[in-house]
Amino acid sequence: MNTRIRRTTGLLAAAAVLPLALAACSDGSSDSDKADSSDRAKASATRNSDASSGSTASTMDQPFGPACSAVPKNGAGSFDGMAEDPVATAASHNPALSTLVTAVKKAGLVDTLNNAQGITVFAPTNDAFGKIPKATLDKVLNDKAMLTKILTHHVVGQKLTPKDMENGSFDTLEKSKVMTSGSGESYTVQGSAKVVCGNVTTANATVHIIDTVLMPKS
């Protein structure tokens, strides 16, 4: 009788202890899982933050503006193709800059631009030259001194990023200044010329294509 009582008492004690032991094990596992989950969440957030920062930095280095959509996707006239050539050569592959290329050749500036290092060229489109009366444009194209003065007014002796152009004043090769302003993907030069495709990279220059020819002061 006493033996049965002791055995029953022992079973009851074990039954009472077992749930507590299981609860303790369960709580430990839960804490560990929570910690692991928290660590994974933090790591994921860090990766996402890094990716986001990298994407933003990358975007700032890309061409921007409405006219960029007309640039060929492949070949020498594409953004990748122009990045491999010096600026005058790169411009010659872009049909929208054919008048500028003609002017550069007439002024004898091809080698000057191609051999320069770390410059910015504000490149007027054919439509920009089209705003000039034909008689006046023909006269300029046949006056090498005047043409050189105008073209070198479009060249700055440093590479300009969009950030630089937010509110800037820069010396040109023509020994005058150009003023820039804007933000985001909207910039103007000399208050009226709009950047229609900016941040184009060539082997030796940054090109910002504009919709108006810049005229230096007489």
Accessible surface in RSA format (square Angstrom, percent):
REM  Atomic radii and reference values for relative SASA: ProtOr
REM  Chains: A
REM  Algorithm: Lee & Richards
REM  Probe-radius: 1.40
REM  Slices: 20
REM RES _ NUM      All-atoms   Total-Side   Main-Chain    Non-polar    All polar
REM                ABS   REL    ABS   REL    ABS   REL    ABS   REL    ABS   REL
RES MET A   1   148.61  77.0 116.69  77.2  31.93  76.0 108.14  91.9  40.47  53.6
RES ASN A   2   101.70  70.1  98.60  95.3   3.10   7.5  16.16  38.9  85.54  82.7
RES THR A   3    71.19  50.6  70.04  71.0   1.15   2.7  44.13  59.3  27.06  40.9
RES ARG A   4   148.57  62.4 147.07  75.0   1.51   3.6  64.20  87.7  84.37  51.1
RES ILE A   5    93.94  53.5  90.76  67.6   3.18   7.7  93.76  67.5   0.18   0.5
RES ARG A   6   156.98  65.9 145.95  74.4  11.02  26.2  74.72 102.1  82.26  49.9
RES ARG A   7   155.00  65.1 143.75  73.3  11.25  26.8  58.67  80.2  96.33  58.4
RES THR A   8    73.24  52.1  72.90  73.9   0.33   0.8  48.53  65.2  24.71  37.4
RES THR A   9    80.43  57.2  79.81  80.9   0.62   1.5  63.17  84.9  17.26  26.1
RES GLY A  10    39.86  49.2   0.00   N/A  39.86  49.2  34.20  93.9   5.66  12.7
RES LEU A  11   121.85  67.9 116.57  83.4   5.28  13.3 117.15  82.3   4.69  12.6
RES LEU A  12   118.90  66.2 113.79  81.4   5.11  12.8 114.19  80.2   4.71  12.7
RES ALA A  13    54.92  50.5  45.91  70.9   9.01  20.5  54.40  76.6   0.53   1.4
RES ALA A  14    60.34  55.5  48.94  75.5  11.40  25.9  56.72  79.9   3.62   9.6
RES ALA A  15    61.20  56.3  46.54  71.8  14.65  33.3  54.35  76.5   6.85  18.1
RES ALA A  16    65.55  60.3  49.06  75.7  16.49  37.5  59.58  83.9   5.98  15.8
RES VAL A  17    92.10  60.6  92.08  83.4   0.03   0.1  92.10  80.0   0.00   0.0
RES LEU A  18   105.07  58.5 102.86  73.6   2.21   5.6 105.02  73.8   0.05   0.1
RES PRO A  19    76.35  55.6  69.72  63.6   6.63  24.1  72.48  59.8   3.87  24.1
RES LEU A  20   128.83  71.7 123.40  88.3   5.43  13.6 124.00  87.1   4.83  13.0
RES ALA A  21    47.75  43.9  38.22  59.0   9.54  21.7  46.87  66.0   0.88   2.3
RES LEU A  22   110.25  61.4 107.11  76.6   3.14   7.9 107.42  75.4   2.84   7.6
RES ALA A  23    50.62  46.5  42.80  66.0   7.83  17.8  50.13  70.6   0.50   1.3
RES ALA A  24    66.62  61.3  49.97  77.1  16.65  37.9  57.29  80.7   9.33  24.7
RES CYS A  25    91.99  69.6  77.05  85.9  14.94  35.1  32.55  82.5  59.44  64.1
RES SER A  26    68.32  57.7  58.40  77.9   9.91  22.8  31.09  66.2  37.23  52.2
RES ASP A  27    89.69  62.8  88.35  87.9   1.34   3.2  25.40  59.8  64.30  64.1
RES GLY A  28    41.17  50.8   0.00   N/A  41.17  50.8  34.84  95.6   6.33  14.2
RES SER A  29    63.59  53.7  53.53  71.4  10.06  23.2  33.85  72.1  29.74  41.7
RES SER A  30    43.77  37.0  37.62  50.2   6.15  14.2  27.29  58.1  16.48  23.1
RES ASP A  31    89.99  63.0  84.34  83.9   5.65  13.4  28.60  67.3  61.39  61.2
RES SER A  32    59.86  50.6  51.79  69.1   8.07  18.6  32.16  68.5  27.69  38.8
RES ASP A  33    86.23  60.4  83.69  83.3   2.54   6.0  28.21  66.4  58.01  57.9
RES LYS A  34   137.92  67.3 129.81  79.7   8.11  19.3  84.39  76.0  53.53  57.0
RES ALA A  35    53.13  48.9  44.30  68.4   8.83  20.1  52.68  74.2   0.46   1.2
RES ASP A  36    67.21  47.1  65.26  65.0   1.95   4.6  10.53  24.8  56.67  56.5
RES SER A  37    56.64  47.9  54.40  72.6   2.24   5.2  17.11  36.4  39.53  55.4
RES SER A  38    49.22  41.6  41.29  55.1   7.93  18.3  30.12  64.1  19.10  26.8
RES ASP A  39    86.85  60.8  81.32  80.9   5.53  13.1  27.58  64.9  59.27  59.1
RES ARG A  40   154.66  64.9 148.06  75.5   6.60  15.7  76.30 104.3  78.36  47.5
RES ALA A  41    61.28  56.3  48.41  74.7  12.88  29.3  56.57  79.7   4.71  12.5
RES LYS A  42   137.56  67.1 132.35  81.2   5.21  12.4  84.84  76.4  52.72  56.2
RES ALA A  43    43.93  40.4  35.18  54.3   8.75  19.9  43.03  60.6   0.90   2.4
RES SER A  44    40.93  34.6  40.88  54.6   0.05   0.1  16.69  35.5  24.24  34.0
RES ALA A  45    59.89  55.1  49.96  77.1   9.93  22.6  55.63  78.3   4.26  11.3
RES THR A  46    79.11  56.3  74.14  75.2   4.96  11.8  53.48  71.8  25.63  38.7
RES ARG A  47   152.42  64.0 147.14  75.0   5.27  12.6  71.33  97.5  81.09  49.1
RES ASN A  48    96.94  66.8  91.57  88.5   5.37  12.9  26.05  62.7  70.89  68.5
RES SER A  49    64.62  54.6  55.77  74.4   8.85  20.4  30.90  65.8  33.71  47.2
RES ASP A  50    93.13  65.2  83.57  83.2   9.57  22.6  29.61  69.7  63.52  63.3
RES ALA A  51    68.34  62.8  50.36  77.7  17.97  40.9  62.81  88.4   5.53  14.7
RES SER A  52    68.40  57.8  59.70  79.7   8.70  20.0  32.21  68.6  36.19  50.7
RES SER A  53    70.19  59.3  59.35  79.2  10.84  25.0  38.83  82.7  31.36  43.9
RES GLY A  54    39.72  49.0   0.00   N/A  39.72  49.0  35.02  96.1   4.70  10.5
RES SER A  55    66.95  56.6  57.21  76.3   9.75  22.4  31.30  66.7  35.65  49.9
RES THR A  56    84.06  59.8  79.57  80.7   4.49  10.7  60.73  81.6  23.33  35.3
RES ALA A  57    59.23  54.5  50.51  77.9   8.72  19.8  57.45  80.9   1.78   4.7
RES SER A  58    55.46  46.9  49.25  65.7   6.21  14.3  29.52  62.9  25.93  36.3
RES THR A  59    81.78  58.2  73.63  74.6   8.15  19.4  54.24  72.9  27.54  41.6
RES MET A  60    95.78  49.6  89.11  59.0   6.67  15.9  58.68  49.9  37.09  49.1
RES ASP A  61    99.63  69.8  84.79  84.4  14.85  35.1  22.93  54.0  76.70  76.5
RES GLN A  62    90.07  50.4  88.85  64.9   1.22   2.9  30.23  64.3  59.84  45.4
RES PRO A  63    37.74  27.5  19.89  18.1  17.85  64.9  19.89  16.4  17.85 110.9
RES PHE A  64    17.28   8.6  11.68   7.2   5.60  14.6  17.28  10.5   0.00   0.0
RES GLY A  65    18.73  23.1   0.00   N/A  18.73  23.1   5.73  15.7  13.00  29.1
RES PRO A  66   107.35  78.2  83.38  76.0  23.97  87.1  97.24  80.3  10.11  62.8
RES ALA A  67    37.98  34.9  26.36  40.7  11.62  26.4  34.68  48.8   3.31   8.8
RES CYS A  68    16.15  12.2  12.96  14.4   3.20   7.5  13.08  33.1   3.07   3.3
RES SER A  69    92.99  78.6  66.79  89.1  26.19  60.3  51.38 109.4  41.61  58.3
RES ALA A  70    88.40  81.3  54.81  84.6  33.59  76.4  66.17  93.2  22.22  58.9
RES VAL A  71    10.86   7.1   5.06   4.6   5.80  14.0   6.80   5.9   4.06  11.0
RES PRO A  72    56.60  41.3  43.67  39.8  12.93  47.0  54.77  45.2   1.83  11.4
RES LYS A  73   168.43  82.2 142.03  87.1  26.40  62.9 102.44  92.2  65.99  70.3
RES ASN A  74   125.86  86.8 110.45 106.7  15.41  37.1  35.57  85.6  90.29  87.3
RES GLY A  75    51.29  63.3   0.00   N/A  51.29  63.3  40.37 110.8  10.92  24.5
RES ALA A  76    49.43  45.4  34.10  52.6  15.33  34.9  39.06  55.0  10.37  27.5
RES GLY A  77     7.93   9.8   0.00   N/A   7.93   9.8   2.12   5.8   5.81  13.0
RES SER A  78     4.24   3.6   4.24   5.7   0.00   0.0   1.85   3.9   2.39   3.3
RES PHE A  79    58.35  29.2  54.03  33.5   4.32  11.3  54.12  32.8   4.24  12.1
RES ASP A  80   115.82  81.1 111.35 110.8   4.47  10.6  31.87  75.0  83.95  83.7
RES GLY A  81    12.00  14.8   0.00   N/A  12.00  14.8  10.23  28.1   1.77   4.0
RES MET A  82     5.26   2.7   5.26   3.5   0.00   0.0   0.07   0.1   5.19   6.9
RES ALA A  83    39.50  36.3  27.87  43.0  11.63  26.5  27.93  39.3  11.57  30.6
RES GLU A  84   139.96  80.4 112.80  85.3  27.16  64.7  40.33  78.0  99.63  81.3
RES ASP A  85    34.54  24.2  34.54  34.4   0.00   0.0   0.00   0.0  34.54  34.4
RES PRO A  86    40.93  29.8  40.93  37.3   0.00   0.0  40.93  33.8   0.00   0.0
RES VAL A  87     5.08   3.3   4.95   4.5   0.13   0.3   4.95   4.3   0.13   0.3
RES ALA A  88    11.58  10.6   3.74   5.8   7.83  17.8   8.65  12.2   2.92   7.7
RES THR A  89    48.55  34.5  44.02  44.6   4.53  10.8  34.28  46.0  14.27  21.6
RES ALA A  90     0.75   0.7   0.75   1.2   0.00   0.0   0.75   1.1   0.00   0.0
RES ALA A  91    14.11  13.0  11.63  17.9   2.48   5.6  13.52  19.0   0.59   1.6
RES SER A  92    55.87  47.2  25.63  34.2  30.24  69.7  19.78  42.1  36.09  50.6
RES HIS A  93    69.57  38.0  52.76  36.7  16.81  43.0  40.62  41.9  28.95  33.7
RES ASN A  94     9.48   6.5   8.24   8.0   1.24   3.0   0.00   0.0   9.48   9.2
RES PRO A  95   100.30  73.1  85.28  77.7  15.02  54.6  94.99  78.4   5.31  33.0
RES ALA A  96    48.22  44.3  40.66  62.7   7.56  17.2  47.15  66.4   1.07   2.8
RES LEU A  97     3.76   2.1   3.76   2.7   0.00   0.0   3.76   2.6   0.00   0.0
RES SER A  98    56.57  47.8  51.25  68.4   5.32  12.3  40.40  86.0  16.16  22.6
RES THR A  99    33.22  23.6  29.18  29.6   4.04   9.6  13.45  18.1  19.77  29.9
RES LEU A 100    11.79   6.6  11.70   8.4   0.08   0.2  11.70   8.2   0.08   0.2
RES VAL A 101    17.49  11.5  16.52  15.0   0.97   2.3  17.49  15.2   0.00   0.0
RES THR A 102    60.32  42.9  58.61  59.4   1.72   4.1  33.21  44.6  27.11  41.0
RES ALA A 103     0.00   0.0   0.00   0.0   0.00   0.0   0.00   0.0   0.00   0.0
RES VAL A 104    10.87   7.2  10.87   9.8   0.00   0.0  10.87   9.4   0.00   0.0
RES LYS A 105   130.16  63.5 111.86  68.6  18.31  43.6  63.56  57.2  66.60  70.9
RES LYS A 106   101.29  49.4  77.13  47.3  24.16  57.5  46.09  41.5  55.20  58.8
RES ALA A 107     4.06   3.7   0.00   0.0   4.06   9.2   0.00   0.0   4.06  10.7
RES GLY A 108    49.22  60.7   0.00   N/A  49.22  60.7  26.14  71.7  23.09  51.7
RES LEU A 109    17.37   9.7  17.37  12.4   0.00   0.0  17.37  12.2   0.00   0.0
RES VAL A 110    47.76  31.4  47.20  42.7   0.56   1.4  47.20  41.0   0.56   1.5
RES ASP A 111   101.34  71.0  99.44  99.0   1.90   4.5  25.03  58.9  76.31  76.1
RES THR A 112    69.82  49.7  58.41  59.2  11.41  27.2  42.54  57.1  27.27  41.2
RES LEU A 113    12.62   7.0  12.62   9.0   0.00   0.0  12.62   8.9   0.00   0.0
RES ASN A 114    27.25  18.8  19.40  18.7   7.85  18.9   7.34  17.7  19.91  19.2
RES ASN A 115   110.09  75.9  91.08  88.0  19.01  45.8  28.90  69.5  81.19  78.5
RES ALA A 116    25.14  23.1  14.22  21.9  10.92  24.8  24.85  35.0   0.29   0.8
RES GLN A 117   138.17  77.3 114.77  83.9  23.39  55.7  60.82 129.5  77.34  58.7
RES GLY A 118    27.59  34.0   0.00   N/A  27.59  34.0  20.75  56.9   6.83  15.3
RES ILE A 119     6.67   3.8   6.67   5.0   0.00   0.0   6.67   4.8   0.00   0.0
RES THR A 120     0.00   0.0   0.00   0.0   0.00   0.0   0.00   0.0   0.00   0.0
RES VAL A 121    10.74   7.1  10.74   9.7   0.00   0.0  10.74   9.3   0.00   0.0
RES PHE A 122     0.24   0.1   0.11   0.1   0.13   0.3   0.11   0.1   0.13   0.4
RES ALA A 123     1.69   1.6   1.69   2.6   0.00   0.0   1.69   2.4   0.00   0.0
RES PRO A 124     0.34   0.2   0.34   0.3   0.00   0.0   0.34   0.3   0.00   0.0
RES THR A 125    18.19  12.9  18.15  18.4   0.03   0.1  15.90  21.4   2.29   3.5
RES ASN A 126    46.04  31.7  39.85  38.5   6.18  14.9  20.52  49.4  25.52  24.7
RES ASP A 127   115.24  80.7 107.86 107.4   7.38  17.5  29.69  69.9  85.55  85.3
RES ALA A 128     0.77   0.7   0.00   0.0   0.77   1.7   0.00   0.0   0.77   2.0
RES PHE A 129     7.79   3.9   7.79   4.8   0.00   0.0   7.79   4.7   0.00   0.0
RES GLY A 130    60.36  74.4   0.00   N/A  60.36  74.4  32.55  89.3  27.81  62.3
RES LYS A 131   127.37  62.1  93.13  57.1  34.25  81.5  81.47  73.3  45.90  48.9
RES ILE A 132    36.04  20.5  29.60  22.1   6.44  15.5  31.31  22.5   4.73  12.8
RES PRO A 133    91.07  66.4  78.57  71.6  12.50  45.4  90.97  75.1   0.10   0.6
RES LYS A 134   154.00  75.1 143.47  88.0  10.53  25.1 114.65 103.2  39.35  41.9
RES ALA A 135    82.32  75.7  65.41 100.9  16.91  38.5  72.78 102.5   9.54  25.3
RES THR A 136    65.43  46.5  61.90  62.8   3.53   8.4  40.88  54.9  24.55  37.1
RES LEU A 137    25.38  14.1  25.38  18.2   0.00   0.0  25.38  17.8   0.00   0.0
RES ASP A 138    54.10  37.9  53.06  52.8   1.04   2.5  22.84  53.7  31.27  31.2
RES LYS A 139   138.47  67.6 128.87  79.1   9.60  22.9  79.48  71.5  58.99  62.8
RES VAL A 140    12.85   8.5  12.85  11.6   0.00   0.0  12.85  11.2   0.00   0.0
RES LEU A 141    26.66  14.8  22.08  15.8   4.57  11.5  22.08  15.5   4.57  12.3
RES ASN A 142   117.43  81.0  80.71  78.0  36.73  88.4  31.74  76.4  85.69  82.8
RES ASP A 143    50.63  35.5  46.11  45.9   4.52  10.7  14.06  33.1  36.57  36.5
RES LYS A 144   128.55  62.7 120.53  74.0   8.03  19.1  70.44  63.4  58.11  61.9
RES ALA A 145    80.28  73.8  62.83  97.0  17.45  39.7  71.44 100.6   8.84  23.4
RES MET A 146    74.40  38.5  69.08  45.7   5.32  12.7  63.13  53.7  11.26  14.9
RES LEU A 147     2.43   1.4   2.43   1.7   0.00   0.0   2.43   1.7   0.00   0.0
RES THR A 148    40.13  28.5  40.13  40.7   0.00   0.0  36.88  49.5   3.25   4.9
RES LYS A 149    81.13  39.6  76.46  46.9   4.68  11.1  50.54  45.5  30.59  32.6
RES ILE A 150     9.10   5.2   9.10   6.8   0.00   0.0   9.10   6.6   0.00   0.0
RES LEU A 151     7.49   4.2   5.41   3.9   2.08   5.2   5.54   3.9   1.95   5.2
RES THR A 152    19.05  13.6  18.87  19.1   0.18   0.4  15.62  21.0   3.44   5.2
RES HIS A 153     3.40   1.9   3.27   2.3   0.13   0.3   3.16   3.3   0.24   0.3
RES HIS A 154     3.86   2.1   3.81   2.6   0.05   0.1   3.86   4.0   0.00   0.0
RES VAL A 155     3.28   2.2   3.28   3.0   0.00   0.0   3.28   2.9   0.00   0.0
RES VAL A 156     1.76   1.2   1.76   1.6   0.00   0.0   1.76   1.5   0.00   0.0
RES GLY A 157    51.05  63.0   0.00   N/A  51.05  63.0  20.39  56.0  30.66  68.7
RES GLN A 158    88.76  49.6  86.21  63.0   2.55   6.1  25.76  54.8  63.00  47.8
RES LYS A 159    96.15  46.9  80.42  49.3  15.73  37.5  43.79  39.4  52.36  55.8
RES LEU A 160     1.22   0.7   0.00   0.0   1.22   3.1   0.32   0.2   0.89   2.4
RES THR A 161    67.27  47.8  66.92  67.8   0.35   0.8  63.17  84.8   4.10   6.2
RES PRO A 162     6.08   4.4   6.08   5.5   0.00   0.0   6.08   5.0   0.00   0.0
RES LYS A 163   137.26  67.0 129.12  79.2   8.14  19.4  85.01  76.5  52.25  55.7
RES ASP A 164    57.29  40.1  43.55  43.3  13.75  32.5   9.46  22.3  47.83  47.7
RES MET A 165     0.16   0.1   0.16   0.1   0.00   0.0   0.00   0.0   0.16   0.2
RES GLU A 166    62.99  36.2  55.26  41.8   7.73  18.4  13.32  25.8  49.67  40.5
RES ASN A 167   140.48  96.9 112.92 109.1  27.56  66.4  25.01  60.2 115.48 111.6
RES GLY A 168    11.71  14.4   0.00   N/A  11.71  14.4  10.46  28.7   1.25   2.8
RES SER A 169    53.77  45.4  29.09  38.8  24.68  56.9  24.88  53.0  28.89  40.5
RES PHE A 170    22.84  11.4  19.85  12.3   2.99   7.8  22.84  13.8   0.00   0.0
RES ASP A 171    91.28  63.9  82.03  81.6   9.25  21.9  29.90  70.4  61.38  61.2
RES THR A 172     6.66   4.7   0.00   0.0   6.66  15.9   0.53   0.7   6.13   9.3
RES LEU A 173    70.64  39.3  54.13  38.7  16.51  41.5  55.93  39.3  14.71  39.6
RES GLU A 174    26.25  15.1  11.85   9.0  14.40  34.3   9.62  18.6  16.63  13.6
RES LYS A 175   186.27  90.9 151.68  93.1  34.59  82.4 101.57  91.4  84.70  90.2
RES SER A 176    33.77  28.5  24.22  32.3   9.55  22.0  33.21  70.7   0.57   0.8
RES LYS A 177   113.38  55.3 101.51  62.3  11.87  28.3  77.93  70.1  35.45  37.8
RES VAL A 178     0.16   0.1   0.16   0.1   0.00   0.0   0.16   0.1   0.00   0.0
RES MET A 179   103.82  53.8 103.03  68.2   0.79   1.9  94.64  80.5   9.17  12.2
RES THR A 180     5.24   3.7   0.19   0.2   5.04  12.0   2.03   2.7   3.21   4.9
RES SER A 181    50.54  42.7  50.23  67.0   0.31   0.7  30.99  66.0  19.55  27.4
RES GLY A 182    29.85  36.8   0.00   N/A  29.85  36.8  21.57  59.2   8.27  18.5
RES SER A 183    71.22  60.2  67.54  90.1   3.69   8.5  30.57  65.1  40.65  56.9
RES GLY A 184    58.30  71.9   0.00   N/A  58.30  71.9  42.70 117.2  15.60  34.9
RES GLU A 185   111.14  63.8  94.41  71.4  16.72  39.8  34.94  67.6  76.19  62.2
RES SER A 186    81.01  68.5  75.97 101.4   5.04  11.6  41.98  89.4  39.03  54.7
RES TYR A 187     7.14   3.3   3.22   1.8   3.92  10.2   1.05   0.8   6.09   7.5
RES THR A 188    35.28  25.1  34.95  35.4   0.33   0.8  29.16  39.2   6.12   9.2
RES VAL A 189     0.17   0.1   0.17   0.2   0.00   0.0   0.17   0.1   0.00   0.0
RES GLN A 190    68.34  38.2  43.30  31.6  25.04  59.6  21.61  46.0  46.74  35.4
RES GLY A 191    67.31  83.0   0.00   N/A  67.31  83.0  32.86  90.2  34.45  77.2
RES SER A 192    75.73  64.0  58.84  78.5  16.89  38.9  46.86  99.8  28.87  40.4
RES ALA A 193     0.09   0.1   0.09   0.1   0.00   0.0   0.09   0.1   0.00   0.0
RES LYS A 194   123.04  60.0 123.04  75.5   0.00   0.0  65.74  59.2  57.30  61.0
RES VAL A 195     8.37   5.5   0.02   0.0   8.35  20.1   0.02   0.0   8.35  22.6
RES VAL A 196    25.10  16.5  24.99  22.6   0.11   0.3  25.10  21.8   0.00   0.0
RES CYS A 197     0.50   0.4   0.50   0.6   0.00   0.0   0.50   1.3   0.00   0.0
RES GLY A 198     0.00   0.0   0.00   N/A   0.00   0.0   0.00   0.0   0.00   0.0
RES ASN A 199    15.03  10.4  13.58  13.1   1.45   3.5   1.25   3.0  13.78  13.3
RES VAL A 200     2.49   1.6   2.49   2.3   0.00   0.0   2.49   2.2   0.00   0.0
RES THR A 201    70.06  49.8  66.48  67.4   3.58   8.5  43.28  58.1  26.78  40.5
RES THR A 202     3.93   2.8   1.46   1.5   2.47   5.9   1.46   2.0   2.47   3.7
RES ALA A 203    57.86  53.2  25.53  39.4  32.33  73.5  31.47  44.3  26.39  69.9
RES ASN A 204     5.91   4.1   4.10   4.0   1.81   4.4   5.91  14.2   0.00   0.0
RES ALA A 205     0.00   0.0   0.00   0.0   0.00   0.0   0.00   0.0   0.00   0.0
RES THR A 206    16.18  11.5  16.18  16.4   0.00   0.0   3.46   4.6  12.72  19.2
RES VAL A 207     8.78   5.8   8.78   7.9   0.00   0.0   8.78   7.6   0.00   0.0
RES HIS A 208     0.00   0.0   0.00   0.0   0.00   0.0   0.00   0.0   0.00   0.0
RES ILE A 209     8.11   4.6   8.11   6.0   0.00   0.0   8.11   5.8   0.00   0.0
RES ILE A 210     0.00   0.0   0.00   0.0   0.00   0.0   0.00   0.0   0.00   0.0
RES ASP A 211    34.02  23.8  33.76  33.6   0.25   0.6  15.37  36.2  18.64  18.6
RES THR A 212    33.69  24.0  33.69  34.2   0.00   0.0  29.73  39.9   3.96   6.0
RES VAL A 213    11.65   7.7   3.75   3.4   7.90  19.0   3.75   3.3   7.90  21.4
RES LEU A 214     5.27   2.9   2.85   2.0   2.42   6.1   5.27   3.7   0.00   0.0
RES MET A 215   112.20  58.1  88.40  58.5  23.81  56.7  87.32  74.2  24.89  33.0
RES PRO A 216    18.32  13.3   3.72   3.4  14.60  53.1   4.34   3.6  13.98  86.9
RES LYS A 217   189.06  92.2 174.29 106.9  14.77  35.2 123.37 111.0  65.69  70.0
RES SER A 218   152.16 128.6  85.43 114.0  66.73 153.7  71.62 152.5  80.54 112.8
END  Absolute sums over single chains surface
CHAIN  1 A    12633.6      10497.8       2135.8       7617.4       5016.1
END  Absolute sums over all chains
TOTAL         12633.6      10497.8       2135.8       7617.4       5016.1
